[in-house]
Amino acid sequence: MDVSVAMWAGTIGVLVALIVADFFIGGRKPHEVSIKEAGIWTAVWVALAVAFGGFLWWYGGSQPSGEFFAGYITEKSLSVDNLFVFILIMGKFAVPRIYQQRVLMVGVIIALILRAVFIAGGAALVTTFSWVFYIFGAFLVWTAWKLIKDARAGEEDEEFEENRLLKSIEQRFPSTDRYHGTKLFIRENGRRLMTPMLIVMLAIGTTDVLFALDSIPAIFGLTQDPYIVFTANAFALMGLRQLYFLIGGLLKKLVHLSYGLSVILGFIGVKLVLNALHESGVHVPEIGIPLSLGFIVVVLAVTTVTSLIASRKQQEREEEHEKLNA
């Protein structure tokens, strides 16, 4: 899709305006986010994404619109997995509930900026070297296999380990171990100190980069248009804060999520390899966007249903066990 500089600038301007509006309407005053508030804002962000997909249909036709929705749903589903780690980070730094939405808002903005850099680099690679699809495809298939292997082994991240960048920042800059409202720095005994608020924001933002290592190649497997890649990531990330409060308590019930994500990543990995072979002149079947979009939606639907059924059966077994031991 041909996107002018003016359209890029306008899109970024609208996204910035939406983030500012989100801050002043829902996030300016620290408070505990209710399920109702999180649900309303989640619906708003989903509606905005649907509206943008409709705009792409009007502007460029069904192809870019279909690519956007496929990319958006994929990034949204992968971002749900991020929430597990965000919960661990909040627990690690003992973030008070009234400050959690501010932490997530700034952390997501940092993540979006870093992802934009990744997307620019990925777009440059894809444009210059077509063989990079083989690498992306193989990496996604390997990631899918690793997800299944970890899920079958019952491995779960029980605690958050700080990355090297975060450790380096904490070592170089003096900090305090107490929160001081939403302040990022305080002055104590003549010294300028970082607060845990800044550290946890950086933790959220920089940790997301690790997830971008598989999500960015995944969306490039659905579209090579950097405009669609960026906007799909932006809309998926900007609604992540509200999703955290809406389904945070339900995440443990999505016991089959890793299996669903592994199937999706493996599917996109195979699609990338087939695309690379096709570009090399090899006659192989190509997987179109309608099939990709339908496959992703079906896998997520089946994963959600089977997860809820398995969680309910597990809860019933635990309740029965407690009755027998009572």
Buried (B, 14 or more C-beta within 10 A) or exposed (E): BEBEEEEEEEBBEEBEEBBEEBBEEBBEEBBEBEEEBBBEBBEBBBEBBEEBBEBBBEEBEEBBBBBBBBBBBBBBBBBBBBBBBBBBBBEBBEBEEBBBBBBBBBBBBBBBEBBBEBBEEBBEBBEEEBEBBBBBBBBBBBBBBBBBEBBEEEEEEEEBEBBEEBEEBBEEEEBBEEBBEBEBBBEEEEEEBBBBBBBBBBBBBBBBBEBBEBBBBBBBBBBBBBBBBBBBBBBBBBBBBBBBBBBBEEBEBBBBBBBBBBBBBBBBBBBBBBBBBBEEEEEEEEBEBEEBBEBBBEBBEBBBEBBBEBBEEEEEEEEEEEEEEE
